[in-house]
Amino acid sequence: MKKIKRILELRFAFKLSHRAIGCDVGMVRGSVSRILERATVANLTWPLPDGMTDAELEAILCPSTARSAS
């Protein structure tokens, strides 16, 4: 979850490109793009809402992963 939060921070707070974010977090640009697309669809903003848990963030951005982990 730390990587996802870092991706959101780098994009929304620092306005970095998907490629630069990928280099920072060690992910390919396409994966960064998918996470940011999901965040946009979910209307997430940075900073994240107070009290949002890692589980809530995962359920929003990765619903299939969150379901299989339950």
C-alpha positions as CSV (number, residue, x, y, z in Angstrom):
1,M,0.0,0.0,0.0
2,K,2.9,2.3,0.6
3,K,3.7,2.3,-3.2
4,I,0.2,3.2,-4.0
5,K,0.2,6.1,-1.6
6,R,3.5,7.2,-2.9
7,I,2.2,7.1,-6.5
8,L,-0.8,9.3,-5.6
9,E,1.4,11.7,-3.7
10,L,4.0,12.0,-6.6
11,R,1.2,12.6,-9.1
12,F,-1.1,14.9,-7.3
13,A,1.3,16.8,-5.0
14,F,4.4,17.0,-7.2
15,K,2.8,16.6,-10.7
16,L,5.4,14.1,-11.9
17,S,5.0,12.1,-15.1
18,H,4.0,8.4,-15.0
19,R,7.5,7.5,-16.1
20,A,9.2,9.5,-13.4
21,I,6.8,8.0,-10.8
22,G,7.5,4.5,-12.1
23,C,11.3,5.1,-11.7
24,D,10.7,6.4,-8.1
25,V,8.6,3.5,-6.9
26,G,10.1,0.7,-9.0
27,M,7.1,0.0,-11.3
28,V,6.6,0.1,-15.0
29,R,4.8,3.1,-16.4
30,G,1.8,1.0,-17.4
31,S,1.1,-0.1,-13.9
32,V,1.4,3.4,-12.6
33,S,-1.0,4.5,-15.3
34,R,-3.6,1.9,-14.3
35,I,-3.4,2.9,-10.6
36,L,-3.8,6.5,-11.4
37,E,-6.8,5.8,-13.8
38,R,-8.5,3.8,-11.0
39,A,-7.8,6.7,-8.6
40,T,-9.4,9.2,-11.0
41,V,-12.5,7.0,-11.5
42,A,-12.8,6.7,-7.8
43,N,-12.5,10.5,-7.4
44,L,-9.6,10.1,-5.0
45,T,-7.7,13.3,-4.1
46,W,-4.4,14.0,-2.4
47,P,-4.0,14.1,0.5
48,L,-6.2,11.1,1.0
49,P,-9.3,11.6,3.2
50,D,-8.6,11.6,6.9
51,G,-9.1,8.2,8.4
52,M,-8.9,6.2,5.1
53,T,-7.4,2.9,6.0
54,D,-5.1,0.8,3.7
55,A,-7.9,-1.7,3.4
56,E,-10.3,0.9,2.2
57,L,-7.8,2.2,-0.3
58,E,-7.1,-1.3,-1.6
59,A,-10.8,-2.0,-1.9
60,I,-11.3,1.1,-4.0
61,L,-8.2,0.6,-6.3
62,C,-7.9,-3.1,-6.4
63,P,-11.3,-4.6,-5.7
64,S,-10.5,-8.1,-7.0
65,T,-7.4,-8.3,-4.7
66,A,-9.3,-7.0,-1.7
67,R,-12.1,-9.6,-2.3
68,S,-9.7,-12.5,-2.6
69,A,-7.9,-11.5,0.5
70,S,-11.1,-11.7,2.6
